[in-house]
Amino acid sequence: MKSNSLLNYYKMILKKVSFDDFLLEKEYQKALKFIHPSERPKLDQWMIENRLLRN
């Protein structure tokens, strides 16, 4: 699976589990492990734009 495909896959998953903070954090950490390091800032920006990133 291409890197961008993984990023899009995890965006979809994160959106679906956003109702539960525990699941969101678990899937976010998993995404950080599997996506390419250069894609991490894009994921973080997407999380901020969608108000999913918790401080």
FENGIBEL-V444211 format. One record per backbone hydrogen bond with DSSP energy under -1.0 kcal/mol. NH is the residue of the N-H (numbers start at 1). CO is the residue of the C=O. If there is no record, write none. Layout:
NH;CO, NH;CO
This chain:
6;2, 7;3, 8;4, 9;5, 10;6, 11;7, 12;8, 13;9, 14;10, 15;11, 16;12, 17;13, 20;17, 24;20, 25;21, 26;22, 27;23, 28;24, 29;25, 30;26, 31;27, 32;28, 33;29, 34;30, 35;31, 39;36, 43;39, 44;40, 45;41, 46;42, 47;43, 48;44, 49;45, 50;46, 51;48, 52;47, 53;47
